[in-house]
Amino acid sequence: MTPPAPPVPRGRLTAFVLLVCVTAVGLAYLALADHAAPARRALLAEAHVTGVPVPGVGDRPGSGDGRVEGLIAPDADHVALDRLDPDLYDALNRAAVGAAEDGIALQVSSGWRSRAYQQHLLDAAIQKYGSREEALHWVETPDGSSHTSGDAVDVGPTEPAYWLSQHGSAYGLCQTYSNEIWHYELATRPGGACPSPR
């Protein structure tokens, strides 16, 4: 007759059970996230085309105008990213993966903006520069801004912006203003040549 096995210390058993539970929850999250990707893409497309917030996309309290405080990850849960053109959103996230492979943390300082927020930025620039004419060198009107249509994204800080200026065309992302190294739009096909910034 073999003697009974010694009891497993309570702390080790608890840690093991916790590890199994955390692993199971993580795997379930990954499976759900992968399954939800097409649905999220459809919601993004609907919000972008209609301009009307879709429940769960771009309707979080305190973020309705697209204002970004500081820098956020390209895949963050934020209206400034939710209301981007879906193809721009995908290109941005593919570029973020490429940048990360080079040790660069690409982040977003601005994406989609409401017309009211864009007007606020223009008004602030007029005060700063002393005239509307000078302000328009730096800030577009709500009608002229690619941000209000969800077709532009600003990246930062400086190192990722320079990385994107060198590698963005591989993802279709191009710097479209010569005085804004941080401003990118889908302006070519992936791997194509970017047009000269205006």
C-alpha positions in Angstrom: 0.0 0.0 0.0 1.4 3.4 -1.0 1.3 6.2 1.4 -1.0 9.1 0.6 0.6 12.1 -1.3 1.5 15.0 0.8 -1.1 17.8 0.7 -0.4 20.7 -1.8 0.3 23.9 0.1 -2.8 26.1 0.1 -0.9 29.1 -1.4 0.4 27.1 -4.4 -3.0 25.6 -5.1 -4.6 29.1 -5.0 -1.9 30.5 -7.3 -2.3 27.6 -9.8 -6.1 28.0 -9.9 -5.7 31.7 -10.4 -3.2 31.2 -13.2 -5.6 28.8 -15.0 -8.5 31.2 -14.6 -6.5 34.2 -15.9 -5.3 32.2 -18.9 -8.8 31.0 -19.7 -10.2 34.6 -19.5 -7.3 35.9 -21.7 -7.9 33.2 -24.4 -11.6 33.9 -24.3 -10.9 37.6 -24.8 -8.6 37.0 -27.7 -11.2 34.7 -29.4 -14.0 37.3 -28.9 -11.8 40.2 -30.1 -10.9 38.3 -33.3 -14.5 37.3 -33.8 -15.7 40.9 -33.2 -13.2 42.5 -35.7 -15.5 42.4 -38.8 -18.4 43.7 -36.7 -16.3 46.6 -35.4 -15.1 47.4 -39.0 -18.8 47.5 -40.2 -19.7 49.9 -37.3 -16.7 52.1 -38.1 -17.7 52.2 -41.7 -21.3 53.2 -40.9 -20.2 55.9 -38.4 -17.8 57.3 -41.0 -20.2 57.3 -44.0 -23.3 58.6 -42.2 -21.5 61.0 -39.7 -24.0 59.8 -37.1 -22.7 58.0 -34.0 -23.5 54.4 -33.9 -24.3 53.0 -30.5 -20.9 51.9 -28.9 -18.9 53.7 -31.5 -17.9 57.3 -30.7 -20.5 57.9 -28.1 -18.6 57.7 -24.9 -19.1 60.6 -22.4 -16.6 63.4 -22.5 -15.1 62.5 -25.9 -17.8 63.5 -28.3 -15.7 66.2 -30.0 -12.7 64.1 -30.8 -10.4 65.9 -28.4 -7.3 63.8 -27.5 -5.6 64.6 -24.2 -1.9 63.9 -24.7 -1.2 60.8 -26.8 -3.2 57.6 -27.2 -2.5 54.2 -28.8 -3.7 53.8 -32.3 -6.1 51.0 -31.2 -7.4 52.9 -28.1 -11.1 53.0 -27.4 -11.7 56.7 -28.3 -14.1 58.6 -30.6 -11.2 60.2 -32.4 -10.2 56.8 -33.7 -13.7 55.2 -33.9 -14.8 57.9 -36.4 -11.7 57.5 -38.7 -12.2 56.1 -42.1 -12.0 52.3 -41.6 -9.2 51.9 -44.2 -7.2 54.7 -42.5 -7.8 53.1 -39.1 -6.5 49.7 -40.4 -3.4 51.3 -42.1 -2.6 53.2 -39.0 -2.7 50.1 -36.8 -0.6 48.1 -39.4 1.9 51.0 -39.3 2.0 50.9 -35.5 2.9 47.2 -35.6 5.7 47.9 -38.1 7.0 50.8 -36.0 6.9 48.6 -32.9 9.1 46.0 -34.7 11.6 48.9 -35.1 11.3 49.8 -31.4 9.1 52.9 -32.1 5.9 53.5 -30.1 3.7 55.2 -32.6 0.9 57.1 -30.9 -2.0 59.4 -31.9 -2.4 63.0 -30.9 -5.5 63.7 -33.0 -7.8 61.9 -35.4 -11.5 62.6 -36.2 -12.7 66.0 -34.9 -16.1 67.4 -34.7 -16.8 70.5 -36.7 -17.3 72.5 -33.5 -13.9 71.4 -32.1 -12.2 72.2 -35.4 -13.7 75.7 -35.3 -12.5 76.1 -31.7 -8.9 75.2 -32.9 -9.2 77.7 -35.7 -10.4 80.4 -33.4 -7.5 79.7 -31.0 -5.1 79.9 -33.9 -6.5 83.3 -35.0 -6.0 84.6 -31.5 -2.4 83.2 -31.4 -1.3 84.4 -34.8 -3.2 87.7 -34.9 -5.1 87.1 -38.1 -7.3 84.5 -39.9 -5.0 84.5 -42.9 -1.9 83.6 -40.8 -3.9 81.1 -38.7 -5.0 79.2 -41.9 -1.3 78.4 -42.5 -1.6 76.1 -39.4 -5.3 75.2 -38.9 -7.9 74.4 -41.5 -11.6 75.4 -41.4 -14.2 72.8 -40.5 -15.1 72.5 -44.2 -11.5 72.2 -45.3 -10.1 69.9 -42.6 -9.5 66.2 -43.3 -9.9 65.6 -39.6 -13.7 66.5 -39.6 -14.3 63.9 -42.3 -12.2 61.2 -40.5 -9.6 61.1 -43.3 -6.6 62.3 -41.3 -4.6 61.4 -38.3 -1.9 63.2 -36.4 0.9 61.0 -34.9 3.5 61.6 -32.2 5.8 62.2 -30.6 8.6 63.3 -33.0 10.4 60.0 -33.4 7.3 58.1 -34.6 6.4 61.0 -36.9 9.8 60.8 -38.5 9.5 57.0 -38.7 6.2 57.3 -40.5 7.6 59.9 -42.9 10.1 57.3 -44.0 7.9 54.1 -43.9 4.3 55.4 -44.1 4.0 54.8 -47.9 4.4 51.0 -47.2 1.0 51.3 -45.5 -0.5 53.9 -47.9 0.0 56.7 -45.3 1.5 60.0 -46.6 2.4 63.3 -45.0 0.1 65.7 -46.8 1.3 69.1 -45.5 4.9 70.1 -45.8 4.7 72.1 -42.5 3.1 69.2 -40.5 5.3 66.1 -40.2 2.7 64.7 -37.8 -0.3 64.8 -40.2 -1.0 61.7 -42.3 -3.7 60.6 -44.7 -4.3 57.6 -47.0 -2.9 59.2 -50.2 -1.5 56.1 -52.0 -1.9 52.4 -52.2 0.3 50.4 -49.8 3.8 50.4 -51.2 3.0 53.2 -53.7 4.6 56.6 -53.9 3.3 59.4 -51.8 2.5 62.7 -53.6 4.6 65.7 -52.6 3.2 67.4 -49.5 1.4 70.7 -50.2 
